[in-house]
Amino acid sequence: MYNKLIGNKKEKKDKNYLTFIPIKSKKIKYKVKSNGNVQLIVPRDSLIEKIAIKLFFAPENLKIDLDEIGSFIWSNIDGNNNIYQIGKLVEENFGEKAEPLYERLVQYINILKSNDFIKFIE
């Protein structure tokens, strides 16, 4: 199915980040809103969040609205496209609007990864 998940830092240093293939976390749900943008639906399932939900009637899910480019990137995280390929698709669709392309793309991908919204495969 998938090759090895990329996890340790030493392994990352030896690899070209643009060749990493992001995959969406199975715990993250999403929907496409009427404006065409994606809304991520993140379950709040840590112990502290569960307590806050009970005590303060907080919502059970966190909803994150992505902008046009973020929605496009999310839609192209399909387990097949690597980061470089996603960047090329962004460039084709948004041109100058996405510049500086790879700096922004890598930062965005890192945010998704650090929040456990995606993982990487080789």
Disulfide bonds with the S-S distance in Angstrom:
none
